[in-house]
Amino acid sequence: MKAIDNFFQCSLQKAAGFVFAVSVSFALLTSFASAQGVVLRLQDSDGEPVVEAVMELLSDSASSSTSTALQEVEIDQRDKEFIPSVTTVVAGGSASFPNSDDILHHVYSFSPAKTFDTPLYGSDLDSQYREVFDVPGVIEIGCNIHDWMLAYIYVGQSELMAISDEQGVVSLTGMAPGSYTLRVWHSRLDAPQNYMEQEVIIEAGRTAELEMTIELARDRRVRRAPSANRKRYR
């Protein structure tokens, strides 16, 4: 198997009044004869895996998804948390917000790409609340009763999206060969709109393996309230 190694580093890239450093290395490896894809390994500046980052491949030929899995998603509310905390859906798709808790929740978003506000509801009404996301972007959702509840809906332009796992690995396969813009988004990525991009060439029958180090801003989420309070809304 022949590997072609290429390494480059973009250091002290300036944007929007701040400085962040990015390093990327990748190897194009011979893979299955009829398949091609991308494997991206993400780590922060301390060398720790970056989980729940979204990778999306963009190109002029990338079309909207016909996959039900990316058109209709579900974000549950269990133990006063949104599950999952990061979800991808293609533009034009929708999300429902079932309530699996025995208390009431109130889901809302003030994000520019989609603003909505549900009333307080319990598990007996959760099937009524579904939102359609027509505009690509990131939707930050919360619960007006439980301030620490937070989740993100990444609304992509195509079906070429995936989320990094506990090892910081994210992969996609089966796309057509060609030139793509690889976009990486994370809720704390220290960059404008929390994403960065680079060009990548997908060759027929090869897997592009990339390693990327990204700077993450401090986690400023609201801390969860103690669980001792058993009142209905808490």
DONU-33404 format. One line per 8 residues: number of its first residue (from 1); for each residue y, z, x of N, C-alpha, C, O. Coordinates in Angstrom, 3 decimals, m for minus. Atoms other than C-alpha are relative to their C-alpha. Layout:
<nodes>
NUM = Y/Z/X/Y/Z/X/Y/Z/X/Y/Z/X | ...
</nodes>
This chain:
<nodes>
1 = m1.196/0.000/0.850/0.000/0.000/0.000/1.240/0.000/0.881/1.380/0.831/1.779 | m1.190/0.125/m0.829/3.312/m1.053/1.445/1.168/0.667/m0.690/1.420/0.412/m1.868 | m1.155/m0.698/0.560/6.344/1.153/0.902/1.273/m0.481/0.652/1.319/m0.685/1.865 | m1.304/0.390/m0.513/9.935/0.102/1.284/0.928/1.182/m0.201/1.235/1.527/m1.342 | m0.810/m1.211/0.086/12.129/3.122/2.065/1.473/m0.346/0.187/1.851/m1.171/1.018 | m1.445/0.192/m0.103/15.829/3.232/1.569/0.660/1.327/m0.292/0.316/1.986/m1.273 | m0.675/m1.280/0.202/18.092/6.238/1.895/1.490/m0.214/0.147/1.959/m0.859/1.085 | m1.435/0.032/m0.153/21.752/6.550/1.245/0.589/1.256/m0.577/m0.024/1.912/m1.420
9 = m0.654/m1.235/0.435/24.168/9.375/0.678/1.457/m0.292/m0.313/2.182/m0.884/0.487 | m1.396/0.094/0.386/27.428/9.421/m1.206/0.557/1.414/0.070/0.197/2.258/m0.750 | m0.475/m1.361/m0.234/29.317/12.464/0.049/1.468/0.115/m0.376/2.268/m0.789/m0.135 | m1.373/m0.301/0.368/32.485/14.016/m1.291/0.580/m1.090/m0.880/1.655/m1.625/m0.608 | m0.484/0.971/0.982/32.824/11.636/m4.205/1.001/0.696/m0.904/0.685/1.727/m1.497 | m1.064/m0.676/0.739/36.093/12.457/m5.961/0.174/m0.648/m1.371/0.189/m1.871/m1.511 | m0.247/0.506/1.345/36.646/12.170/m9.685/0.580/1.122/m0.820/0.132/2.265/m0.727 | m0.569/m0.924/0.974/38.802/13.893/m12.293/0.404/1.332/0.627/0.256/2.382/0.002
17 = m0.527/m1.199/m0.604/40.235/16.385/m9.848/m1.008/0.941/0.597/m0.665/2.086/0.893 | 0.966/m0.866/m0.639/37.016/17.761/m8.419/m0.818/m0.810/0.986/m0.743/m2.039/1.011 | 0.819/0.645/m1.024/34.605/16.996/m5.603/m1.440/0.403/m0.208/m1.735/1.582/m0.406 | 1.407/m0.335/0.042/30.853/16.766/m5.811/m0.751/m0.921/0.940/m0.323/m2.041/1.220 | 0.796/0.764/m0.964/28.177/15.578/m3.425/m1.289/m0.432/m0.649/m1.903/0.323/m1.403 | 1.215/0.557/0.577/25.264/13.371/m4.357/m0.810/m0.628/1.113/m0.266/m1.370/1.931 | 0.862/0.702/m0.946/22.320/12.320/m2.255/m1.189/m0.557/m0.743/m1.760/0.111/m1.604 | 1.078/0.678/0.702/19.679/9.871/m3.371/m0.898/m0.670/1.017/m0.418/m1.335/1.935
25 = 0.930/0.768/m0.811/16.552/8.605/m1.701/m1.049/m0.587/m0.916/m1.436/0.045/m1.899 | 1.008/0.579/0.866/14.031/6.244/m3.178/m0.907/m0.925/0.791/m0.532/m1.466/1.831 | 0.954/0.928/m0.598/10.960/4.228/m2.321/m0.576/m0.848/m1.104/m0.923/m0.335/m2.168 | 0.644/0.889/0.939/9.636/1.211/m4.128/m1.450/m0.138/0.424/m1.745/m0.657/1.501 | 1.413/m0.046/m0.356/5.865/1.587/m4.203/m0.794/m0.959/m0.867/m0.517/m1.117/m2.056 | 0.889/0.858/0.762/3.198/m0.867/m5.228/m0.763/0.835/m1.010/m1.354/1.854/m0.652 | 0.651/m0.760/1.069/1.787/0.313/m8.556/m0.996/m0.913/m0.691/m1.605/m1.779/m0.062 | 0.921/0.829/0.742/m0.289/m1.226/m11.280/0.491/m1.440/m0.002/1.696/m1.691/m0.027
33 = m0.367/1.409/m0.130/m0.340/m4.994/m11.127/0.871/m0.482/m1.148/1.689/m1.381/m0.955 | m0.710/0.504/1.168/1.089/m5.409/m14.633/1.013/0.986/m0.540/1.519/0.794/m1.645 | m0.910/m1.011/0.520/3.327/m2.351/m14.941/1.056/0.343/1.035/0.840/0.196/2.238 | m1.053/m0.463/m0.874/6.579/m1.088/m13.517/0.713/1.169/m0.666/0.670/1.320/m1.887 | m0.651/m1.158/0.569/8.595/2.059/m13.945/0.892/0.701/1.005/1.163/0.191/2.092 | m0.874/m0.831/m0.817/10.817/4.792/m12.521/m0.499/1.428/m0.060/m0.817/1.935/m1.136 | 0.265/m1.436/m0.072/9.981/8.309/m11.358/1.163/0.625/0.759/1.450/0.244/1.894 | m1.159/m0.649/m0.600/12.969/10.543/m10.628/m0.271/1.490/0.156/m0.673/2.159/m0.796
41 = 0.135/m1.426/m0.268/12.786/13.975/m8.993/1.389/0.573/0.244/2.108/0.143/1.146 | m1.337/m0.581/m0.038/15.874/16.112/m9.538/m0.036/1.411/0.559/m0.917/2.200/0.218 | m0.139/m1.361/m0.488/16.935/19.198/m7.633/1.484/0.337/0.113/2.329/m0.550/0.235 | m1.380/m0.416/m0.153/20.106/21.273/m7.409/0.312/0.233/1.477/m0.526/m0.028/2.341 | m0.428/m0.172/m1.388/22.038/22.164/m4.259/m0.780/1.079/0.736/m0.739/1.142/1.964 | 0.856/m1.025/m0.613/19.683/25.128/m3.657/m1.442/m0.465/0.154/m2.301/0.299/0.592 | 1.350/0.532/m0.104/16.626/22.883/m3.758/m0.905/0.347/m1.161/m2.113/0.125/m1.092 | 0.796/m0.360/1.167/15.499/24.141/m7.169/m0.092/m1.181/m0.970/0.856/m1.956/m1.090
49 = 0.126/1.101/0.955/14.126/21.716/m9.797/1.042/0.094/m1.114/1.374/1.189/m1.568 | m0.947/0.062/1.108/16.614/20.627/m12.446/m0.772/m0.398/m1.253/m1.250/m1.527/m1.365 | 0.741/0.251/1.242/14.984/20.896/m15.863/0.970/m0.394/m1.108/2.165/m0.104/m1.048 | m0.743/0.404/1.199/16.155/19.438/m19.170/1.195/m0.896/0.333/2.249/m0.802/m0.296 | m0.959/1.071/m0.269/18.131/16.608/m17.580/m0.511/m1.268/m0.681/m1.719/m1.491/m0.759 | 0.364/1.252/0.655/18.156/13.278/m19.397/0.237/m1.156/0.948/1.298/m1.259/1.564 | m0.151/1.256/m0.726/17.557/9.998/m17.609/m0.038/m1.138/m1.010/m0.932/m1.202/m1.855 | m0.029/1.186/0.860/18.518/6.784/m19.385/0.220/m1.223/0.865/1.044/m1.198/1.780
57 = m0.193/1.280/m0.677/18.201/3.206/m18.122/0.778/m0.924/m0.922/0.407/m1.126/m2.078 | m0.876/0.867/0.782/20.937/0.859/m19.301/0.029/m1.393/0.609/0.090/m1.554/1.828 | m0.143/1.382/m0.456/21.064/m2.911/m19.097/0.471/m0.845/m1.159/0.416/m0.416/m2.311 | m0.471/0.896/1.058/22.476/m5.870/m21.010/m1.127/m0.386/m0.942/m0.888/m0.699/m2.109 | 1.143/0.428/0.815/18.963/m6.663/m22.258/m0.691/1.154/m0.703/m1.572/0.928/m1.532 | 0.642/m1.153/0.645/18.021/m3.093/m23.287/0.426/0.064/m1.451/1.618/0.133/m1.750 | m0.292/0.030/1.427/17.779/m3.082/m27.063/m0.257/1.352/m0.637/m0.850/2.244/m0.032 | 0.217/m1.242/0.730/17.761/m0.359/m29.654/m1.481/0.220/m0.236/m2.266/m0.724/m0.315
65 = 1.410/m0.351/0.116/14.508/1.476/m30.117/m0.555/m0.297/m1.386/0.146/m0.171/m2.390 | 0.714/0.108/1.274/11.977/0.676/m32.816/m1.026/1.116/m0.102/m1.843/1.125/m1.022 | 0.956/m1.099/m0.021/10.030/3.829/m31.966/0.424/1.104/m0.949/1.541/1.612/m0.860 | m0.304/m1.085/0.933/9.867/6.389/m34.755/0.296/1.286/0.741/1.118/2.084/0.289 | m0.189/m1.229/m0.756/9.692/9.122/m32.120/1.434/0.153/0.481/1.901/1.277/0.662 | m1.378/m0.068/m0.458/13.216/8.233/m30.970/1.012/m0.247/m1.118/2.217/m0.143/m0.891 | m0.888/0.222/1.133/14.643/7.439/m34.416/0.060/1.212/m0.919/1.075/1.436/m1.579 | 0.051/m1.163/0.876/13.591/10.590/m36.265/m0.521/1.190/0.792/m1.707/1.261/1.111
73 = 0.381/m1.155/m0.804/13.581/13.868/m34.354/0.231/1.272/m0.814/0.905/1.268/m1.844 | m0.080/m1.287/0.686/13.308/17.512/m35.353/0.397/1.079/0.992/m0.171/1.172/2.080 | m0.427/m1.137/m0.812/15.102/20.537/m33.925/m0.193/1.250/m0.840/0.561/1.509/m1.779 | 0.365/m1.182/0.776/13.531/23.734/m35.193/0.878/1.181/0.397/1.551/1.156/1.428 | m0.666/m1.267/m0.291/15.055/27.208/m35.335/m1.042/1.102/m0.097/m1.480/1.478/m1.184 | 1.060/m1.008/m0.065/12.565/29.829/m34.189/0.443/1.144/0.893/0.959/0.930/1.990 | m0.394/m1.195/m0.743/13.197/33.371/m33.031/1.457/m0.099/0.439/1.806/0.281/1.557 | m1.447/0.107/m0.239/16.950/32.648/m33.249/0.331/m0.853/1.219/1.259/m0.559/1.972
81 = m0.263/0.978/m1.047/16.762/29.753/m30.805/m0.273/m1.396/m0.555/m1.113/m1.568/m1.438 | 0.306/1.385/0.330/16.904/25.973/m31.164/m1.156/m0.469/0.881/m1.151/m0.254/2.093 | 1.174/0.508/m0.696/13.586/24.355/m30.206/m0.200/m1.467/m0.373/m0.454/m1.768/m1.539 | m0.334/m0.180/m1.419/13.828/22.138/m28.190/1.502/0.144/0.195/2.282/m0.088/m0.729 | m1.417/m0.182/m0.284/17.148/22.847/m26.504/0.674/m1.306/0.413/1.900/m1.410/0.364 | m0.528/1.338/m0.297/17.562/19.207/m25.387/m0.892/m1.022/m0.682/m2.113/m0.995/m0.530 | 0.734/1.013/0.753/16.551/16.274/m27.572/0.657/m1.356/0.215/1.881/m1.448/0.307 | m0.543/1.350/m0.082/16.941/12.516/m27.193/m0.283/m0.746/m1.299/m1.354/m0.615/m1.892
89 = 0.154/0.850/1.177/17.484/10.143/m30.091/0.810/m1.262/0.250/1.894/m1.202/0.831 | m0.717/1.250/m0.194/18.494/6.493/m30.082/1.102/m0.105/m1.045/0.958/0.406/m2.156 | m1.118/0.171/0.921/21.824/5.551/m31.695/m0.474/m0.633/m1.299/m1.186/m1.638/m1.284 | 0.475/0.435/1.305/21.267/5.067/m35.412/m1.125/0.862/m0.524/m1.496/0.768/m1.694 | 1.070/m0.905/0.406/18.524/7.679/m35.472/0.548/1.272/m0.634/1.759/1.432/m0.789 | m0.413/m1.206/0.721/18.581/11.051/m37.188/m0.771/1.212/0.500/m1.807/1.087/1.153 | 0.642/m1.262/m0.348/17.695/14.695/m36.658/0.007/0.912/m1.213/0.976/0.957/m1.971 | 0.074/m1.028/1.037/16.532/17.362/m39.079/m0.033/1.359/0.671/m0.367/1.464/1.851
97 = m0.155/m1.331/m0.569/16.999/21.096/m38.586/m0.754/1.029/m0.838/m0.130/1.823/m1.542 | 0.765/m0.984/0.770/14.152/23.108/m40.131/0.284/1.415/0.491/0.627/1.630/1.654 | m0.210/m1.408/m0.314/14.496/26.884/m40.229/m1.333/0.722/m0.140/m1.795/0.976/m1.253 | 1.284/m0.698/0.024/11.262/28.634/m39.264/0.155/1.521/0.061/m0.841/2.245/0.065 | m0.243/m1.445/m0.012/12.898/32.084/m39.145/0.029/0.546/m1.426/0.134/m0.209/m2.393 | m0.082/m0.646/1.313/12.915/34.586/m41.994/1.421/0.496/m0.269/1.625/1.403/m1.077 | m1.409/m0.301/0.202/16.716/34.790/m41.791/0.746/m1.308/m0.216/0.169/m2.387/m0.080 | m0.798/1.194/0.234/19.544/32.384/m42.577/0.623/m0.503/1.307/0.929/0.273/2.212
105 = m0.700/0.617/m1.117/21.045/29.931/m40.087/1.078/m0.943/m0.533/1.072/m1.323/m1.703 | m1.124/0.861/0.365/24.164/27.764/m40.102/0.267/m0.929/1.181/0.882/m0.514/2.163 | m0.084/0.945/m1.118/24.062/24.644/m37.885/1.291/m0.808/m0.100/1.672/m1.267/m1.178 | m1.252/0.757/0.003/27.272/22.913/m36.843/0.182/m0.727/1.329/m0.479/m0.420/2.321 | m0.405/0.701/m1.220/28.772/20.513/m34.301/1.455/m0.409/m0.130/1.883/m0.928/m1.161 | m1.376/0.474/m0.077/32.365/19.875/m33.276/0.134/m1.132/1.019/1.247/m1.493/1.400 | m0.023/1.028/m1.030/31.410/17.162/m30.790/0.659/m1.277/m0.511/0.456/m1.649/m1.667 | m0.680/1.220/0.437/33.537/13.985/m30.899/m0.941/m1.076/m0.520/m0.589/m1.812/m1.441
113 = 0.933/1.042/0.432/30.461/11.766/m31.268/m0.595/0.271/m1.377/m1.070/m0.651/m2.040 | 0.525/m0.336/1.318/29.364/13.636/m34.398/0.410/1.422/m0.370/0.051/2.384/0.308 | m0.396/m1.302/0.526/30.920/16.470/m36.369/m0.718/0.229/m1.326/m0.706/m0.633/m2.205 | 0.624/m0.354/1.270/28.958/18.211/m39.100/m0.065/1.511/m0.135/0.132/2.246/0.832 | m0.020/m1.430/0.277/28.634/21.601/m40.727/m0.904/0.269/m1.200/m0.594/m0.145/m2.317 | 0.893/m0.331/1.109/25.725/22.890/m42.810/0.398/1.355/m0.580/1.030/2.153/0.112 | m0.183/m1.349/0.529/25.954/25.866/m45.160/m1.093/0.917/0.542/m2.032/0.455/1.191 | 1.091/m0.917/m0.320/23.893/28.981/m44.563/m1.238/m0.410/m0.775/m1.156/m0.690/m1.971
121 = 1.212/0.364/0.726/20.292/28.169/m45.396/m1.215/0.651/0.643/m1.223/0.975/1.831 | 1.263/m0.567/m0.454/16.803/29.563/m45.111/m1.098/m1.035/0.002/m0.833/m2.226/m0.162 | 1.129/0.919/m0.102/13.349/28.049/m44.825/m0.273/m0.737/m1.304/m0.926/m1.781/m1.298 | 0.244/0.657/1.292/13.320/27.182/m48.531/0.892/m1.218/m0.204/0.643/m2.024/m1.100 | m0.931/1.121/0.158/16.184/24.701/m48.065/0.079/m0.901/1.226/0.855/m1.857/1.243 | m0.211/0.690/m1.277/15.678/23.407/m44.533/m0.253/m1.498/m0.054/0.267/m2.228/0.790 | 0.298/1.432/0.060/14.347/19.991/m45.610/1.193/m0.818/m0.482/1.161/m2.047/m0.415 | m1.155/0.721/0.529/17.740/19.106/m47.104/0.980/m0.436/1.085/1.852/m1.266/0.829
129 = m1.040/0.215/m0.998/19.630/18.994/m43.834/m0.473/m0.938/1.099/m1.294/m0.579/1.943 | 0.295/1.047/m0.975/19.402/15.802/m41.793/1.296/m0.727/0.312/2.060/m1.061/m0.594 | m1.212/0.687/m0.422/22.157/14.143/m39.786/m0.357/m1.297/0.716/m1.326/m1.346/1.474 | 0.161/1.291/m0.659/22.421/10.505/m38.649/1.022/m0.101/1.124/2.183/0.270/0.955 | m0.862/0.104/m1.173/23.858/9.791/m35.191/0.171/m1.471/0.367/m0.691/m2.069/1.011 | m0.250/1.422/m0.193/25.395/6.330/m35.046/0.651/m0.319/1.342/0.520/m1.437/1.840 | m0.794/0.239/m1.200/27.534/6.733/m31.919/m0.689/0.612/1.218/m1.010/1.800/1.203 | 0.583/m0.579/m1.224/26.027/7.135/m28.416/0.898/1.099/0.564/2.124/1.016/0.494
137 = m0.742/m1.126/m0.556/27.046/10.370/m26.748/m0.867/1.244/m0.027/m2.068/1.168/m0.284 | 0.723/m1.266/m0.011/26.063/14.020/m26.499/0.560/0.909/m1.091/1.768/1.131/m1.174 | m0.370/m0.883/1.101/26.105/16.324/m29.512/m0.404/1.418/0.374/m1.579/1.690/0.620 | 0.274/m1.415/m0.258/26.385/20.046/m28.839/m0.045/0.724/m1.342/0.928/0.716/m2.096 | 0.137/m0.695/1.272/25.065/22.090/m31.742/m0.110/1.506/0.229/m0.593/1.965/1.263 | 0.071/m1.454/m0.057/25.344/25.793/m32.445/m0.290/0.565/m1.380/m0.376/m0.166/m2.367 | 0.181/m0.724/1.266/24.727/28.390/m35.137/1.190/0.935/m0.153/1.497/1.716/0.747 | m1.207/m0.790/0.222/27.787/30.029/m36.651/m0.293/1.487/m0.176/0.627/2.305/m0.162
145 = 0.385/m1.403/0.160/25.846/33.272/m37.152/m0.453/0.593/1.329/m0.150/1.746/1.638 | 0.547/m0.467/m1.280/24.121/33.542/m33.762/0.653/m0.803/1.123/0.247/m1.928/1.414 | m0.847/0.734/m0.937/26.632/32.594/m31.081/m0.739/m0.505/1.231/m0.306/m1.479/1.848 | 0.723/0.432/m1.198/24.068/32.298/m28.282/m0.878/m1.223/m0.247/m1.329/m1.859/0.705 | 0.823/1.162/0.304/22.119/29.578/m30.089/0.749/m1.278/0.378/1.854/m1.523/m0.107 | m0.640/1.199/m0.510/22.905/26.295/m28.337/m1.058/m1.054/0.297/m2.112/m0.743/0.851 | 0.901/1.107/m0.320/21.226/22.898/m28.085/0.811/m1.279/0.119/1.958/m1.355/m0.322 | m0.675/1.274/m0.222/22.085/19.337/m27.132/m0.853/m1.137/m0.529/m2.073/m1.154/m0.365
153 = 0.644/1.227/0.453/21.258/16.022/m28.753/0.629/m1.150/0.799/1.812/m1.454/0.649 | m0.474/1.140/m0.788/21.555/13.111/m26.327/m0.281/m1.263/m0.809/m1.438/m1.621/m1.032 | 0.132/1.216/0.796/22.206/9.963/m28.370/0.134/m1.189/0.945/1.221/m1.475/1.447 | 0.030/1.071/m0.983/21.201/7.018/m26.205/0.257/m1.366/m0.596/0.253/m1.555/m1.812 | m0.244/1.377/0.404/21.927/3.324/m26.306/m1.285/m0.806/m0.135/m1.282/m1.866/m0.761 | 1.273/0.708/0.089/18.268/2.294/m25.954/m1.131/1.009/0.010/m0.904/2.217/0.085 | 1.162/m0.879/0.006/14.754/3.673/m26.027/m0.402/0.442/1.408/m1.349/1.216/1.555 | 0.380/m0.319/m1.383/14.654/3.972/m22.218/0.605/1.334/0.417/1.526/1.380/1.233
161 = m0.487/m1.346/m0.255/15.220/7.738/m22.112/m1.179/0.940/0.189/m2.247/0.742/m0.390 | 1.010/m1.045/m0.173/13.239/10.754/m20.927/0.702/1.246/0.536/1.828/1.172/1.029 | m0.568/m1.295/m0.378/13.821/14.461/m20.117/m0.827/0.589/1.134/m2.056/0.517/1.115 | 0.703/m0.561/m1.159/12.965/16.195/m16.834/m0.787/1.244/m0.396/m0.368/2.015/m1.259 | 0.886/m1.117/0.306/10.126/18.737/m16.877/0.298/1.205/0.889/1.323/1.247/1.569 | m0.218/m1.232/m0.761/9.731/22.157/m15.237/0.035/m0.246/1.509/0.577/0.573/2.251 | m0.034/0.352/m1.425/9.237/20.454/m11.844/1.207/m0.884/0.335/1.365/m1.332/1.471 | m1.155/0.856/m0.228/12.442/18.472/m12.284/m0.339/m1.470/0.061/0.444/m2.264/0.584
169 = 0.460/1.391/m0.057/10.488/15.231/m12.692/0.198/m0.661/m1.354/m0.112/m0.078/m2.393 | m0.166/0.796/1.218/11.364/12.567/m15.243/m0.454/m1.413/0.316/m0.139/m1.947/1.379 | 0.552/1.327/m0.276/9.617/9.216/m15.574/0.067/m0.891/m1.230/0.057/m0.425/m2.369 | 0.034/1.031/1.034/9.717/5.999/m17.568/m0.865/m1.147/0.502/m0.868/m1.452/1.695 | 0.829/1.144/m0.373/7.297/3.078/m17.591/0.127/m1.088/m1.054/0.583/m0.849/m2.172 | 0.120/1.084/0.966/6.892/m0.285/m19.229/1.254/m0.804/m0.248/1.251/m1.679/m1.114 | m1.202/0.811/0.202/10.431/m1.636/m18.947/m0.136/m1.347/0.713/m0.948/m1.498/1.626 | 0.033/1.314/m0.629/11.053/m5.257/m18.026/0.607/0.065/1.391/1.528/0.849/1.617
177 = m0.622/0.045/m1.322/11.794/m6.040/m14.374/1.452/m0.440/m0.104/1.817/m1.203/m0.999 | m1.400/0.391/0.004/15.468/m6.387/m13.563/0.898/1.084/0.561/0.427/2.087/1.098 | m1.007/m0.937/m0.484/18.677/m4.579/m12.650/0.429/0.919/m1.137/0.725/0.458/m2.239 | m0.363/m0.994/0.999/19.502/m1.359/m14.511/1.045/0.957/0.566/1.138/1.161/1.777 | m0.831/m1.151/m0.340/22.150/1.321/m14.503/m0.781/1.241/m0.379/m1.124/1.434/m1.545 | 0.722/m1.243/0.240/20.365/4.643/m14.144/1.023/1.102/m0.222/1.818/1.412/0.665 | m0.929/m1.080/0.343/22.292/7.411/m15.892/m0.765/1.316/m0.068/m1.834/1.394/m0.673 | 0.572/m1.349/0.052/21.514/11.108/m15.384/1.021/0.920/m0.638/2.166/0.999/m0.192
185 = m0.864/m0.963/0.691/22.978/13.687/m17.763/m0.647/1.377/0.032/m1.860/1.513/m0.126 | 0.430/m1.387/0.146/22.718/17.456/m17.674/1.192/0.789/m0.522/2.337/0.485/m0.188 | m1.084/m0.745/0.638/24.725/20.001/m19.652/0.921/0.681/0.996/2.070/0.982/0.674 | m0.824/m0.667/m1.013/25.967/21.600/m16.411/0.251/m0.879/1.226/0.695/m0.380/2.261 | m0.240/0.883/m1.138/26.182/18.546/m14.152/1.498/m0.062/0.275/2.287/m0.356/m0.622 | m1.403/m0.105/m0.378/29.472/18.868/m12.251/0.586/m1.391/0.223/0.806/m1.821/1.356 | m0.539/1.359/m0.032/30.843/15.428/m13.108/0.649/m0.273/m1.352/0.347/0.413/m2.328 | m0.615/0.326/1.287/33.000/13.830/m15.820/m1.050/m0.297/m1.060/m1.964/m1.091/m0.838
193 = 0.910/0.162/1.131/31.178/14.019/m19.170/m1.433/0.393/0.352/m2.375/0.021/m0.347 | 1.305/m0.554/m0.396/28.283/15.722/m17.332/m1.042/m1.061/0.341/m2.237/m0.799/0.212 | 0.989/0.990/m0.414/26.666/12.495/m16.151/0.477/m0.776/1.219/1.666/m0.814/1.536 | m0.270/0.869/m1.134/26.451/10.235/m13.127/m0.900/m1.221/m0.097/m1.917/m1.193/m0.790 | 0.729/1.260/0.094/25.190/6.690/m12.633/m0.196/m0.626/1.374/0.577/m0.384/2.302 | 0.210/0.841/m1.168/23.735/4.414/m9.979/m0.836/m1.203/m0.421/m1.540/m1.155/m1.429 | 0.770/1.194/0.290/22.207/0.970/m9.937/m1.404/0.129/0.586/m1.591/0.714/1.653 | 1.369/0.001/m0.487/18.455/0.548/m9.569/m0.647/m1.336/m0.380/m0.419/m1.861/m1.470
201 = 0.716/1.256/0.255/16.297/m2.575/m9.300/m1.460/0.336/m0.321/m2.135/1.010/0.457 | 1.398/m0.173/0.395/12.966/m2.539/m11.158/m0.733/m1.301/0.305/m0.434/m2.343/m0.280 | 0.760/1.180/m0.378/10.508/m4.955/m9.553/m1.328/m0.035/m0.735/m1.909/1.007/m1.039 | 1.257/0.175/0.726/7.450/m6.363/m11.295/m1.151/0.656/0.753/m1.318/0.442/1.954 | 1.168/m0.627/m0.581/4.343/m4.284/m10.667/0.292/1.132/0.957/m0.602/1.558/1.688 | m0.345/m1.066/m0.930/6.220/m1.576/m8.761/0.638/1.177/m0.742/1.239/1.012/m1.804 | m0.638/m1.198/0.512/7.348/1.987/m9.431/1.100/0.428/0.956/0.847/0.635/2.143 | m1.115/m0.486/m0.817/10.754/3.034/m8.156/m0.043/1.520/m0.010/0.093/2.139/m1.066
209 = 0.025/m1.460/m0.120/10.499/6.612/m6.888/1.299/0.475/0.628/1.649/0.077/1.739 | m1.313/m0.455/m0.444/13.823/8.398/m6.540/0.022/1.511/0.112/m0.667/2.210/m0.631 | m0.292/m1.421/m0.101/14.931/11.828/m5.397/1.510/0.164/m0.016/2.227/m0.542/0.694 | m1.434/m0.157/0.163/18.355/13.080/m6.387/0.373/1.475/0.031/m0.273/2.305/m0.609 | m0.550/m1.347/m0.034/20.319/16.214/m5.576/1.336/m0.007/m0.734/2.215/m0.807/m0.415 | m1.218/m0.035/0.795/23.030/17.127/m8.086/0.597/1.404/0.021/m0.113/2.400/0.161 | m0.714/m1.270/0.056/25.652/19.852/m8.264/0.087/0.466/m1.454/0.508/m0.284/m2.334 | m0.060/m0.572/1.337/25.394/22.137/m11.291/1.091/1.061/m0.069/1.212/1.897/0.826
217 = m1.014/m1.014/0.217/28.283/24.173/m12.635/m0.660/1.297/m0.465/m1.824/1.303/m0.863 | 0.509/m1.301/0.425/27.848/27.837/m13.470/m0.353/m0.002/m1.475/0.353/m0.603/m2.285 | 0.428/m0.102/1.390/25.979/28.607/m16.687/0.894/1.008/m0.719/0.886/2.196/m0.399 | m0.948/m0.853/0.715/28.586/29.986/m19.088/m0.393/0.227/m1.457/0.455/0.540/m2.292 | 0.445/m0.222/1.379/26.479/30.278/m22.221/0.170/1.450/m0.415/0.119/2.356/0.418 | m0.104/m1.348/0.557/26.957/33.291/m24.493/m1.353/0.688/0.124/m2.386/0.097/m0.189 | 1.254/m0.742/m0.119/24.357/35.962/m23.796/m0.551/0.357/m1.375/0.197/0.610/m2.319 | 0.641/m0.327/1.267/21.850/36.659/m26.526/0.195/1.462/m0.339/0.128/2.330/0.531
225 = m0.188/m1.371/0.465/22.477/39.758/m28.617/m1.313/0.765/0.056/m2.373/0.148/m0.056 | 1.233/m0.806/0.001/19.956/42.657/m28.393/m0.770/m0.195/m1.300/m0.173/m0.405/m2.356 | 0.853/0.270/1.164/17.010/42.261/m30.779/m0.236/1.228/m0.861/m0.966/1.154/m1.850 | 0.260/m1.230/0.751/17.126/45.864/m32.031/0.579/m0.053/m1.409/0.067/0.602/m2.317 | m0.638/0.087/1.304/19.400/44.953/m34.926/m0.856/m0.852/m0.935/m1.064/m2.038/m0.679 | 0.899/0.716/0.916/17.160/43.973/m37.835/0.694/m0.426/m1.287/0.024/m0.742/m2.271 | m0.711/0.448/1.200/19.898/43.086/m40.334/m0.326/m1.450/m0.271/m0.738/m2.184/0.628 | 0.469/1.320/0.427/19.285/39.910/m42.260/0.590/m1.141/0.816/m0.144/m2.048/1.208
233 = m0.628/1.124/m0.661/21.803/37.662/m40.515/m0.115/0.065/1.516/0.280/m0.885/2.193 | 0.087/m0.151/m1.454/21.073/38.971/m36.985/m1.441/0.033/0.468/m1.698/0.155/1.666
</nodes>
